[in-house]
């Protein structure tokens, strides 16, 4: 336990000194293995992790879904989704904020990244809300929270990584995210209703659209619906695997963007470079975490932590509740992907040992990551918005997001109490 505790302390110290978290985990993991097992086995283990992770076929789903998201963002589909949602709910109090959440949910069906969803919807929704006199707290909070849907509603890069680490079926994880995704949209919309009930001036109503305008707006989102049905429907129906589905989705997004005239040679190069950069970042963090995990597994920490959690085994659901409390606390101080990669190897055997479904636990993990993405002071979506909206103070964004954090915690409680929300659709898969 002491060796692992010193390892975590070393990682946090290096991160505090502004060493990239992936490099910090790799350095500490390799050094820890060297001190415990010898330097030659440590170097051999590290090189094996790098090789196996870099050449894992199943990981090809990550760059393909990232490419798919970047293509559809460039094709302007996010604006069409927002226009359609706005046509139906924009005339209500807080309607534009609700439309932002709904459009984020729609965009998440074709983009597996929380940060990309938040950044895209910031450019689309924030100017419209400011034009109608929305307060910055509601405008930024709703966009940041809606952005988190990008990693819950399939396709999801976090689900892919979880599935690879735990050897859980990625297709089932994707399908398991559908109903919890709809629940998430409902909870975030209720948060908007609560905010505007407390302060009607935060989200004044916009103009009402006619039914002709609404039908016209709906016709604009056919490409999004078709792409989602093609990819997720194919996975659900057993037509192709998640990796093949990612290839189909990326190809479909490419042709949609091409037909819309969005793909100039310069735009295509920007998309490819951005996709490669994001993929490299995720792979680097994944490799660093795997090296550190190898070190932790050679210490006594996994067994001792497992024994601590199993104190609650007479009431197995309490084990899950304690885990979720630990995750929420860690999400306030750690980068979310690193947090998951560091803890899953310790927590997952406890979950399966108690007989819980790994697909359900995967949905809980993604929900925890969503909460972490918008939890001050280190929520990534908050800093993405701050970089895109320099005129809005960071403390304003922090203040605006708290009602949505509370809504997500309520949603987490519902998913723990009713596992069938996540497990019903995967149980029907072919």
Residue, then its C-alpha position, 0 to 999 in steps of 0.5 A: x500500500x505504501x509503494x502505491x501511495x507514494x506512486x500516486x503522490x509522485x504523479x500528483x506532484x509531477x502534474x502540479x509541476x506542470x508535467x503532462x499527466x501522461x508523461x507523469x504516469x509513465x515516468x512514475x510507473x516505469x520507475x516504480x516497476x524498476x525499483x520493485x522488479x528490477x530495471x530490465x523487467x521494467x523496460x521490457x514491460x514498458x516497451x510491451x505496453x507501448x507496442x500492444x496499445x499502439x497496434x491494438x486493432x480494436x483501438x482503431x475505433x477511436x480515431x475513426x469516431x473522432x474523424x467522424x465527429x470532426x467531419x460532421x462538425x465541419x458540415x454544419x450539422x450542429x447548427x441545423x440541430x440547434x435550429x430544429x430544437x429552437x423551433x420547438x422550445x425556444x419560445x419558452x422560458x429558458x427555451x434556448x438553453x433547453x434547445x442547446x441541451x437537446x441539440x447537444x444530445x443530437x450532435x452526440x449521436x454522431x460525435x463521441x467527444x465531450x470537448x468537441x460537442x461543447x466547443x461546437x455548441x458554444x459557437x452555435x448556441x451562445x451568440x443566439x442566447x446572448x442576442x435574446x438577453x440570457x444571463x451568462x451563467x445559464x448560457x454557459x452552464x447549459x452548453x457545458x453540461x450539454x457537451x458532456x452528452x458527447x461521451x454518453x450517447x453513442x458513439x463514445x470514446x470513453x466507452x471504447x476505452x472502458x470496454x478495452x480495459x475491462x474486455x466488455x463488449x463495446x457494442x453493448x456499451x454503446x447501446x446501453x448508453x441510449x436510454x441513460x442518454x435520454x435520461x441525462x437530457x431530461x435531467x439537464x432540461x429540468x435544471x434549466x426549468x429550475x433555474x428559470x423558475x428561480x430567476x425568470x430573467x436568466x432565460x427570457x423566451x424567444x420568438x415562437x416558430x410556426x408549424x411550417x417553420x418547425x417542419x422545415x427545421x426538422x427536414x434539415x436534420x435528416x442527415x444526422x438521423x440517417x448517420x445515427x441509425x446507420x451506425x448504431x442500428x447496424x451495431x445493435x442489429x449485429x450487422x457489423x462490429x463497433x470497429x466496423x461501425x466506426x469506419x462506416x460512420x466516418x465514411x458516411x460523415x465524409x460523403x455528407x460533408x463532401x456533398x454539402x461543399x464543406x470539404x475544401x482541401x484546406x478544410x480536409x487537411x485541418x480535419x485530419x490534423x485535428x483528428x490525429x492530434x486528438x487521437x495522439x493525446x488519447x493514446x498517450x494518456x492511455x499508454x501512460x496510465x497502462x504503465x502506471x497501472x502495471x506498477x500499481x498491480x505489483x503493490x498491495x494496494x489493489x488487494x487492500x482497497x478491495x478488502x476495504x470495499x468488501x466491508x460493505x458486501x452484506x449490502x453490495x449496492x453500498x460498495x457501488x455507492x462508496x465507489x461513486x463517492x470516491x469518483x466524484x471526489x477524485x473528479x474535483x482534482x483529477x483529469x477524468x480519463x486519467x482518473x478512470x484509467x488509474x482506478x478501473x483495474x482496482x475497482x472492476x474486479x470488485x464489481x464483477x466479484x459481487x455479480x454486478x453487470x460490467x455494462x451497467x458499471x460502464x454507464x456509471x463510469x461514463x456518468x462520473x466522467x461527465x460530472x467531472x467534465x463540468x465540476x470546478x475547478x478542473x472540469x475540462x468543458x469549463x476551460x474549453x468554454x473559457x478559451x472560446x469566450x474570453x469575455x466571460x469570466x471563469x467564475x461566472x462559468x463555475x457559478x452557472x454550471x453547479x445546478x447542472x452538476x446537481x442534476x447529474x448527481x441525481x441522474x447517477x442516483x437514478x441509474x444506481x437504483x434502477x440498473x434496467x435503464x442501462x441494461x434493457x436495450x443491450x439485453x435485446x441485442x442480436 
